[in-house]
Amino acid sequence: MDVEIYLDKNVMENATLHYEKAKECRKKAEGIRRGIEDLKKKIEEEKNGIERKEIEQKKKEEKKVRVKEAMKKEWFEVFHWFFTSGGFLVIGGRDAKQNELVVSKRMEKEDLFFHADIQGASAVVMKTGRKIPAEQDKSEAAQFAACYSKAWNRGLGSVDVYCVEGSQVSKTAPSGEFVPKGGFMIYGKREWFRNMELKLVVAKENEKPLVFPANHLKKPKEFVEITPSGESKSSVAKKILKHLNLGGDSIDFLLSILP
C-alpha cells in the first residue's frame, strides 16, 4: 500500500493528517453503507407492496369469478322463484309474456296455480311432481303470489289469493270472449287464502340475493324483511345490499327480483 508523505510536515503532522483522512473515509463508507441498507429496505418495501397489490388484485378477481359462478342460472331463475319449506319449487311470471310461458309451457295439470285476486299479478305455479303439498307449502306460495301483484305497488297491506289445479287453467275463452296475452280462464272451484300479508324476506345465498315469502319456515340467520313502503325500488335495494353486505354488482340482479 502506498502512503503519501508531505515533506513540508513532520512525522506527527503527517500521521495526524492521514488519521483525519481515514476518519473521513470511514464516515463516507458508513454513509454509503447506510445508503445501501436504506435502498435495500426501500426495494424490499416496494417489492412487498407490489406483492400485496398482486395478492389483493388476485383476491378481487377470484371473488368476481365466484360471483359470476354464483350468478349462473337454473332454468327456473328466469322467473320469480323459491322453494317452499317442504321443498316444492314455485315459479312466477315477471310480466305478461312470462305469465304466458309459465302457464302454457311450465305448468302441468297436477301442478297448483296461484293468483292474487287483483288485476295485474304474477301467474304463480307450484311444481308438485305429483306429490301432495302441505297447507304450509300452499300458504307460502299464496303469500308469494300476493307480493308479486299490483297490490304491492299500490301499497296495500294484504290481498286475497286463490289456488286451483293446473287442469283448471285454460287459455281457451268461452265463445265470444277473448283471452289477452298473459291472461287465462279458470274453471271449477277455487281454494282461497284470505288476507295474505304482503311481506317478503331477502337473504344472501352464494353471494347473491334470494327472495322468498316471509311465512317461510326455514329462514336463514341473516335476512331482511320488506313490505310495501312507498320508497323507490332502487332505494330499497341499496339498503338491502348494505345490510346483507352484498357487492354493488348485485344491485341490478336484486332490482330484477324485487316486486
Secondary structure by P-SEA (a helix, b strand, c coil): cbbbbcccccaaaaaaaaaaaaaaaaaaaaaaaaaaaaaaaaaaaaaaaaaaaaaaaaaaaaaaaaaaaaacccccccccccccccbbbbbbbccaaaaaaaacccccccbbbbbcccccccccccccccccccaaaaaaaaaaaaaacccccccccbbbbbbbccccccccccccccccccccccccbbbbbccccbbbbbbbcccbbbbbbcccccccccccccccccccaaaaaaaaaaaacccccaaaaaaaacc
